[in-house]
Amino acid sequence: MSKSKGARIIITLECTCQKLTSINKRKPGTFRYSSTKNRKNTPNRIELMKFCPNCNKHTKFREIK
């Protein structure tokens, strides 16, 4: 028998700066991070401040499906 999936799941975080028009972008495209979260402790979507190399500054990254 296999083990159950457990409480930790892998999520994808996408930069929110793509929705805003900015002149300071180095290259086009979306930037994403992968992370894990405990679905029992944090059932809602996560927002974290991380570095975006496209706009060369710290911006909000939101969880996507």
N, C-alpha and C positions, 0 to 999 in steps of 0.2 A: 504494500500500500504506500501511496505517496503522502507526503506531509501537506497540511493545509497551507494556503498562501500566507497567512499571518497578517499582522496589522500594518507592516511597512510596505509601501508601494513606491514605484519609480514615477516621478513626475517630470514634466518639461516646463521650464520657465522661459518665457519669450519677452524680449525688450518692448517697452511701451513707447520708445522714442520713434518708432517707425510710423506711428499714427500722427506724430507732430512733424511739421516741416522744419527742417534745420539746414542751415548752410554749412555747418561744421562737419558734415559727414565725410569720412575718408573713403568709403566704398559703399555701393548699394547692397541691399539684402537684409535679411533678418538675422539676428543673433540669438542663440538659444543656449541655455544651460540645462543639464540634467541633474536631478537631485532626488532624494527620498524623503518621505514624510510618513508619520504614523497617522493612519486614517481615523483611529479612535480618538486621539488627542486633538487633531486639527481636521475636522470634517469639511471646513470651508476652504475656499481657494486661498493660496498663499501669495503674498506680495513681498518681495525682498529687494533691497537696494544692492545692486551689483554693478560691476564695471562693464560698460558696453564699448567695445573697440570701434564700432562704427561711428559713434558720436563722440568718442574719446572722453567720456565722463561717467560718473556714477548715475544710474537711472533706475527707475522701478522696473522690476521684472515680475510679470504675472504668470500664474499657473494656467496652462492651456490643456485641453484634453488630448 
